[in-house]
C-alpha cells in the first residue's frame, strides 16, 4: 500500500507536466455579424490587447448568417478547450426563442463575461422633415407603412426597439432585416431605408459625421455619450427601455480555470478608467462580473425576454 502510494505521488508531477499549456495555439474569436457593426467593433478593439495578455494571437473571424445563429452554432460545436470563443449579443436568447435553433442558449454555452450594455439611438435620414420623436410619430401616422427601419436581424434589440415603439406610439412601420448593423446603416445613409434604432457603438460615428439625424435614445436614462438626446420615456412613452448586451461565451464544458483567465484578461483591458472611457466613447457601458454572475444573468434574461416577446406578440418574419 505504501509502495503504491509512493509511486502515485512520484507520478503526479509527470501527469501535471503532461497537461497541455493554455493557450497552445491561436484563439479564434467568432463575430456573428459583418464588419462595421457594434459586435465587430468591440471584438476588434479587444483582440490586440488580449493577444498580448495571453501570448497567442486572437484571430477575429466574422461568421455571419442567421442573425448571429451561424456563429453561435459553430461555437457550441467547437472543442471546449478555450481556443474558440465568441462575442455574442442578446440574439443568443432571442433567436432561440423566435426560431428553431440547434442549440440551447443556456445549456450549450459556457458564460465567460458580460462585457457591456449598449443602448440604441433613434436616427433618421437627414432628408426626412423629422427633427424629434413627436415629428416622427406624426409623419408615420400621416404616411402609414411608408417608413421603413433597418436592423441587424430579427430579434436584435434594434428590431425589438422598433417593434415596441411602433406599438407604443400606435404607428405602422416596415421592418427590414439585414445581415448586420453595418449594411443597415449604409442603406440608411443612402436613403434606401428611412430610420433605425441603431446600436450606439456603430451609429455614433454617423451621428457625429452628420450623415444621420439623432432623435432619442432607447435606454432608460440619458447617455453620457449623447447627453442632449432625450430618452423615449422622456418623449412621452413611460417605461420604454431597451438595451443590447454584449458578452463573451464559449462552448459548454470549458475548463473553469480557462474561463476565469479569459474573464480576468478582458476585464484588465476594459475595467480600467481608460478602458471604460474608451468603451463609453463607443457608446458601450462596461458591466463586468464573474462567469457565474453572467450565467445567472443569462437564465434571468431568458425568462424576461420570453415574456417580452410573448407580450408584444413578436414573431419571426
C-alpha positions as CSV (number, residue, x, y, z in Angstrom):
1,X,0.0,0.0,0.0
2,X,2.8,2.4,1.0
3,X,4.7,1.5,-2.2
4,X,1.6,2.1,-4.4
5,X,1.1,5.5,-2.6
6,X,4.7,6.4,-3.2
7,X,4.5,5.5,-6.9
8,X,1.3,7.5,-7.3
9,X,3.0,10.5,-5.6
10,X,6.0,10.3,-7.9
11,X,3.7,10.1,-10.9
12,X,1.8,13.2,-10.1
13,X,4.4,15.7,-11.4
14,X,4.6,13.7,-14.6
15,X,0.8,13.8,-15.0
16,X,0.7,17.5,-14.3
17,X,3.5,18.1,-16.8
18,X,1.6,16.2,-19.4
19,X,-1.3,18.7,-19.2
20,X,-1.0,21.0,-22.3
21,X,-0.5,24.6,-21.5
22,X,-3.3,27.0,-22.5
23,X,-3.4,28.7,-24.9
24,X,-1.2,26.4,-27.0
25,X,-2.2,27.9,-30.4
26,X,-4.1,30.9,-31.7
27,X,-7.5,31.6,-30.3
28,X,-10.5,32.1,-32.7
29,X,-12.9,34.9,-31.7
30,X,-16.0,34.4,-33.7
31,X,-18.1,37.5,-34.5
32,X,-21.7,36.8,-35.5
33,X,-22.1,39.8,-37.7
34,X,-20.3,41.6,-40.6
35,X,-17.6,44.3,-40.2
36,X,-18.9,47.7,-39.2
37,X,-21.4,46.7,-36.6
38,X,-21.1,47.0,-32.8
39,X,-20.1,43.4,-32.2
40,X,-17.3,43.6,-34.7
41,X,-16.1,47.0,-33.3
42,X,-15.9,45.7,-29.8
43,X,-14.3,42.4,-30.8
44,X,-11.6,44.0,-32.8
45,X,-10.9,46.5,-30.0
46,X,-10.3,43.6,-27.6
47,X,-8.3,41.3,-29.8
48,X,-4.9,43.0,-30.0
49,X,-4.6,43.6,-26.2
50,X,-6.0,40.1,-25.5
51,X,-3.4,38.6,-27.8
52,X,-0.6,40.3,-25.8
53,X,-2.0,39.2,-22.5
54,X,-2.5,35.5,-23.5
55,X,0.8,35.2,-25.5
56,X,-1.1,33.9,-28.5
57,X,-2.8,35.6,-31.4
58,X,-6.5,36.2,-31.0
59,X,-7.9,35.9,-34.6
60,X,-11.2,37.7,-35.3
61,X,-13.4,35.8,-37.7
62,X,-16.7,37.2,-38.9
63,X,-19.1,34.2,-39.2
64,X,-22.3,35.8,-40.4
65,X,-25.8,34.5,-41.0
66,X,-29.0,33.6,-39.2
67,X,-29.0,36.8,-37.2
68,X,-25.9,35.6,-35.3
69,X,-27.0,31.9,-35.1
70,X,-24.3,30.6,-37.5
71,X,-21.5,31.8,-35.2
72,X,-23.3,30.5,-32.1
73,X,-23.8,27.1,-33.6
74,X,-20.2,26.9,-34.7
75,X,-19.2,28.0,-31.1
76,X,-21.3,25.3,-29.4
77,X,-19.9,22.6,-31.6
78,X,-16.2,23.6,-31.1
79,X,-13.9,21.7,-28.8
80,X,-14.3,23.3,-25.4
81,X,-10.6,23.8,-24.7
82,X,-10.7,27.6,-24.7
83,X,-9.3,28.0,-28.3
84,X,-12.7,29.1,-29.7
85,X,-14.7,31.9,-28.1
86,X,-17.5,34.1,-29.4
87,X,-18.5,37.7,-29.0
88,X,-22.3,37.2,-28.5
89,X,-25.2,39.6,-28.1
90,X,-28.8,39.4,-26.9
91,X,-29.8,37.5,-30.0
92,X,-28.2,34.4,-28.4
93,X,-31.5,34.4,-26.4
94,X,-34.0,35.9,-28.9
95,X,-33.0,33.7,-31.9
96,X,-33.5,30.6,-29.8
97,X,-37.0,31.9,-28.8
98,X,-38.1,33.1,-32.1
99,X,-36.7,30.5,-34.4
100,X,-35.8,26.8,-34.2
101,X,-32.1,26.5,-33.5
102,X,-29.9,23.5,-32.9
103,X,-28.6,24.9,-29.6
104,X,-29.9,25.8,-26.2
105,X,-28.9,29.4,-25.2
106,X,-28.0,28.3,-21.6
107,X,-27.1,24.6,-21.6
108,X,-24.9,24.6,-24.7
109,X,-22.6,27.6,-23.9
110,X,-20.0,28.5,-21.3
111,X,-20.7,32.0,-20.0
112,X,-17.4,33.9,-19.8
113,X,-18.1,37.6,-19.3
114,X,-21.0,40.1,-19.5
115,X,-18.9,42.7,-21.3
116,X,-21.1,45.7,-21.8
117,X,-24.6,47.1,-22.4
118,X,-25.2,49.3,-25.4
119,X,-28.3,51.4,-25.8
120,X,-29.8,52.3,-29.2
121,X,-30.2,55.7,-30.9
122,X,-33.2,56.5,-32.9
123,X,-31.8,58.0,-36.1
124,X,-33.4,59.1,-39.4
125,X,-32.0,60.0,-42.8
126,X,-31.5,63.8,-42.9
127,X,-33.6,64.2,-46.0
128,X,-36.7,63.5,-43.9
129,X,-38.5,66.5,-42.4
130,X,-38.2,65.0,-39.0
131,X,-36.3,66.5,-36.0
132,X,-38.0,65.0,-33.0
133,X,-39.7,61.8,-31.9
134,X,-43.0,63.7,-31.9
135,X,-42.4,64.6,-35.6
136,X,-41.5,61.0,-36.4
137,X,-44.8,59.8,-34.9
138,X,-46.8,62.5,-36.8
139,X,-45.1,61.7,-40.1
140,X,-45.7,57.9,-39.6
141,X,-49.4,58.5,-38.9
142,X,-49.7,60.7,-42.0
143,X,-47.8,58.2,-44.1
144,X,-48.8,54.7,-42.8
145,X,-46.5,51.9,-43.9
146,X,-44.2,54.3,-45.8
147,X,-41.5,54.4,-43.2
148,X,-39.0,51.5,-43.1
149,X,-36.5,50.8,-40.4
150,X,-33.5,48.6,-40.7
151,X,-31.9,46.2,-38.1
152,X,-29.1,43.7,-37.9
153,X,-31.8,41.0,-37.9
154,X,-34.9,39.6,-36.3
155,X,-34.8,39.5,-32.5
156,X,-32.0,42.0,-32.2
157,X,-32.5,44.9,-29.7
158,X,-32.7,47.2,-32.8
159,X,-35.6,45.1,-34.1
160,X,-37.3,44.9,-30.7
161,X,-36.9,48.6,-30.2
162,X,-38.7,49.3,-33.5
163,X,-41.5,46.8,-32.8
164,X,-42.1,48.0,-29.2
165,X,-42.0,51.7,-30.2
166,X,-44.4,51.1,-33.1
167,X,-46.9,49.5,-30.7
168,X,-46.4,52.2,-28.0
169,X,-46.9,55.0,-30.5
170,X,-49.7,53.3,-32.5
171,X,-47.8,53.7,-35.8
172,X,-47.1,51.4,-38.7
173,X,-43.5,50.9,-39.9
174,X,-41.9,48.3,-42.1
175,X,-39.1,46.3,-40.6
176,X,-36.2,45.5,-43.0
177,X,-33.7,42.9,-41.5
178,X,-30.1,42.9,-42.7
179,X,-27.2,40.5,-42.1
180,X,-25.7,43.1,-39.7
181,X,-25.8,46.7,-38.4
182,X,-23.1,47.9,-40.9
183,X,-25.1,47.1,-44.0
184,X,-28.3,48.5,-42.5
185,X,-26.6,51.8,-41.6
186,X,-25.1,52.0,-45.1
187,X,-28.6,51.7,-46.6
188,X,-29.9,54.3,-44.1
189,X,-27.3,56.8,-45.2
190,X,-28.0,56.0,-48.8
191,X,-31.8,56.7,-48.2
192,X,-32.9,53.1,-49.0
193,X,-34.5,53.0,-45.6
194,X,-35.7,55.9,-43.5
195,X,-34.7,55.2,-39.9
196,X,-33.0,52.9,-37.5
197,X,-33.0,52.2,-33.7
198,X,-29.2,51.7,-34.2
199,X,-26.8,50.4,-31.6
200,X,-24.9,53.4,-30.3
201,X,-21.4,52.0,-30.9
202,X,-21.9,51.6,-34.6
203,X,-24.3,54.6,-35.0
204,X,-22.4,57.3,-33.2
205,X,-19.8,57.8,-35.9
206,X,-22.6,58.5,-38.4
207,X,-24.3,60.9,-35.9
208,X,-21.0,62.7,-35.3
209,X,-20.4,62.9,-39.0
210,X,-23.8,64.3,-39.7
211,X,-24.9,61.6,-42.1
212,X,-27.9,60.7,-39.9
213,X,-30.0,62.8,-37.6
214,X,-30.5,61.6,-34.0
215,X,-33.8,61.9,-32.2
216,X,-33.7,60.0,-28.9
217,X,-32.1,57.1,-27.1
218,X,-33.8,53.8,-26.1
219,X,-32.1,53.4,-22.7
220,X,-33.9,54.2,-19.5
221,X,-31.7,57.3,-18.8
222,X,-29.9,59.8,-20.9
223,X,-26.5,58.6,-22.0
224,X,-23.1,60.2,-21.3
225,X,-22.0,59.9,-25.0
226,X,-25.0,62.0,-26.1
227,X,-26.3,63.9,-23.1
228,X,-28.5,66.2,-25.1
229,X,-30.6,63.4,-26.6
230,X,-33.8,62.7,-24.7
231,X,-34.9,59.2,-23.8
232,X,-38.0,57.7,-25.4
233,X,-39.5,57.7,-21.9
234,X,-39.0,61.5,-21.7
235,X,-40.5,61.9,-25.1
236,X,-43.9,60.6,-23.8
237,X,-43.6,56.8,-23.6
238,X,-43.1,56.0,-19.9
239,X,-41.3,52.8,-19.1
240,X,-39.7,52.4,-22.5
241,X,-36.2,50.9,-22.1
242,X,-34.3,48.7,-24.4
243,X,-30.5,47.9,-24.5
244,X,-28.4,45.3,-26.2
245,X,-26.0,43.2,-24.1
246,X,-22.6,42.1,-25.4
247,X,-20.7,39.2,-23.9
248,X,-18.1,36.6,-24.4
249,X,-19.1,33.0,-24.5
250,X,-17.6,29.6,-25.4
251,X,-18.8,26.1,-25.9
252,X,-20.2,24.2,-22.9
253,X,-17.7,22.4,-20.8
254,X,-14.8,24.8,-20.9
255,X,-12.3,24.4,-18.1
256,X,-13.2,26.8,-15.2
257,X,-9.6,28.0,-15.0
258,X,-9.5,28.9,-18.7
259,X,-12.9,30.6,-18.4
260,X,-11.7,32.6,-15.4
261,X,-8.5,33.6,-17.2
262,X,-10.3,35.0,-20.2
263,X,-12.7,36.8,-18.0
264,X,-9.8,38.3,-16.0
265,X,-7.8,39.4,-19.0
266,X,-10.7,41.1,-20.8
267,X,-11.6,43.0,-17.6
268,X,-8.0,44.1,-17.3
269,X,-8.5,45.7,-20.7
270,X,-11.9,47.3,-20.2
271,X,-12.1,47.6,-16.4
272,X,-9.6,50.5,-16.0
273,X,-10.7,54.1,-16.2
274,X,-9.1,54.3,-19.6
275,X,-10.8,51.2,-20.8
276,X,-14.2,52.2,-19.5
277,X,-13.8,55.7,-21.1
278,X,-12.9,54.0,-24.4
279,X,-16.0,51.8,-24.4
280,X,-18.1,54.8,-23.3
281,X,-16.8,56.7,-26.3
282,X,-18.0,53.7,-28.4
283,X,-21.4,54.0,-26.7
284,X,-20.9,50.9,-24.5
285,X,-21.2,50.8,-20.7
286,X,-18.9,48.2,-19.1
287,X,-20.8,45.6,-17.0
288,X,-18.2,43.0,-15.9
289,X,-18.6,40.4,-13.2
290,X,-17.8,36.8,-12.8
291,X,-18.7,33.9,-15.2
292,X,-21.1,32.7,-12.6
293,X,-22.8,36.1,-12.4
294,X,-23.1,36.2,-16.2
295,X,-24.6,32.7,-16.1
296,X,-27.3,33.8,-13.7
297,X,-27.9,36.9,-15.9
298,X,-28.5,34.6,-18.9
299,X,-31.0,32.5,-17.1
300,X,-32.9,35.6,-15.9
301,X,-32.7,37.2,-19.3
302,X,-34.2,34.1,-21.0
303,X,-37.3,34.4,-18.8
304,X,-37.6,38.2,-19.2
305,X,-37.1,38.1,-23.0
306,X,-39.6,35.3,-23.4
307,X,-42.2,37.3,-21.5
308,X,-41.4,40.4,-23.6
309,X,-41.7,38.6,-26.9
310,X,-45.0,37.0,-25.9
311,X,-46.4,40.2,-24.5
312,X,-45.5,42.2,-27.7
313,X,-46.6,39.3,-29.9
314,X,-43.3,39.5,-31.8
315,X,-42.8,36.7,-34.3
316,X,-40.1,35.7,-36.8
317,X,-40.8,37.2,-40.2
